[in-house]
């Protein structure tokens, strides 16, 4: 199985690559469009600021490629947020894969949300073997609003979509590669989709 992690300059790609290695899969880091299109599974990571990450996607032409992919694609953290319509971070236009907007948490809560929180309302094969209210590791100041494409929710100031799915596209706000056994199970489930 060929797993490609999109390497566009805004990802914590090494920790994701190591997580797949623990599962016995050598994931390839690439920004080569043909290589990404030929992959069996694609990981779209992201750490950093939305507008600069989107600028890097546009410079490489990946903003046009990602929405056309036919194989299972998993967006992680900022990767998931960039798959939404827009983000308040840097007033960024997203890829429009998920029909939802990304908003900033208010100052009522500590921002960023950093650490462990639970996911619930699990509704996807991505969560096979994961129990309701399983803890996942999160680091984020922005969130995708709860919407019809939500396949998991989390509560922090309000209830938001901590995972999304539309067709072959999946997104998780949390970091499965940093979420212990449960996160590893989610990556394994993604490989089995």
Secondary structure, DSSP 4 states (H G I P E B T S, - for coil): --EEEE-SS---HHHHHHHHHHTT--PEEE--HHHHHH-SEEEE---S-HHHHHHHHHHHTHHHHGGG--SEEEEETHHHHHTEEEETGGGEE---SEEEEEEE--TTS-SSEEEEEEEBS--SGGGTTPPTTEEEEEEESEEEEP-TTEEEEEESSSEEEEEEEETTEEEESS-GGGSHHHHHHHHHHHHH-
